[in-house]
Each structure stands twice: as structure tokens, then as C-alpha cells.
Amino acid sequence: MSKKTVGTTMVTMMLMVMSLFFIGSTYARYEGTYKGTDSVAIANWKVKVNGQESTSLTLDFVVNENTNVVDNKIAPGTTAKATATIDLTGTETAVDLIVEAKDADFESALEAVGLSKDDVELEIACNGNSEISSVTGSGTTDAPFKIPVQNTAFTETNGKFTVEITLTWKNQEQNNVDDTSVGKNGGTLSIPVDFTVRQHID
């Protein structure tokens, strides 16, 4: 092997050793892995209707006093009211409240006693207490009652209000024959009403 070849080989080997040294140094570093947990509190949802968290409740209509009709009986020209208490105590979000008599169920209930939607008027009102301000809407799916969250959460003071459902059997002279037929059959008028309380999201 010639001196030139030996020299070339030695230079090549030295370059390889230096390359390995520099490459190795690029992968040598301090390293540590630190595992942590981020946390955030979940807003409470504590809604009751008439003191119940269940999805089934019964409301009793109370007929407005009328000297011409026996107490707690409804007839043309009389009005009955049912009241539900909504309790948001402990709830930490604003809420939407929808109170509706679904058309199909409402019509079926009326037909069961011989009435139609034209014979009655159903009104729903939200009576917020003085601690709750800015309640908006009409209680329907398209325009629910919006109850804004109070400070950090609803309390015993500002978290309770009532919803009043008013049913009026309209007095319409052209319906005298049909109304008389309903009166002859008697029975009980039961109106199905759905309460939906949901978190309000803008």
C-alpha cells in the first residue's frame, strides 16, 4: 500500500471519527417529562318543578270563583288556573324555560270531552320574583322564557318563581248547542302540559 493511500485512509478515518463526535453531541441533551392535570369546576344544574326532579308531575287547575257555577267546576265563561313552582336554587347557568301544551295532545284532550281549540284559550305567564330581573320571552319553543343567571348562582331567594297556566272556556253564542252537549256528558278535562328547562346558550 502506498504512502499516499495510507495517508488518504487515515484522513478519511479521522474525518469519520470527528463526524461521529459531532453527530453524537447533537443528540446529547438534558431532558425531563413532567405530567400534570388541569382542572376546572363544572357548573351545577339543580332544577326542580313543584319540588320534583323527576320528569312526571301533576298540576291541579283551580277554577276562579264564579257565583253562577258550582265551585271548582268549569263551564262556558269560566276560567281555571294551575300554578307550577320552578326552583333553580344552586343552578349556576342561565336557563330557558318552555311551557307548552303540544298541539296534538292538547287537541286530543279537548276532543275527549267534546271541545276544540276554538272553544278554549290557554295562556302561560312567568311570574318572576323581584330578585330576578330581565326575564324575557313567552314560554314557547321559538321564544322561551330566558332567566339570566344571578351573580354566582341562583339562591333560595332569587331562584324560585312561578309559572301560571290559565285556561278559559270561551262563551260563544254560536257554540251553545255544542257546549250544552259537553255539559250533558260531564267528565273531567285534563290538559297535558310539558315543562322544558334547559341551559341558555347565546
Buried (B, 14 or more C-beta within 10 A) or exposed (E): EEEEEEEEEEEEEEEEEEEEEEEEEEEEEEEEEEEEEEEEEEEEBBBBBBEEEEEEEEBEBEBEEBEEBEEEEBBBBBBBBBBBEBBBBBBBBBBBBBBBBEEEBBBEBBEEBBBEEEBBEBEBBBEBEEEBEEBEBBBEEEEBBBBEBBEEBBBEEBBBBEBBBBBBBBEEEEBEEBBEEBBEEEEEBEBEBEBEBEBBEE
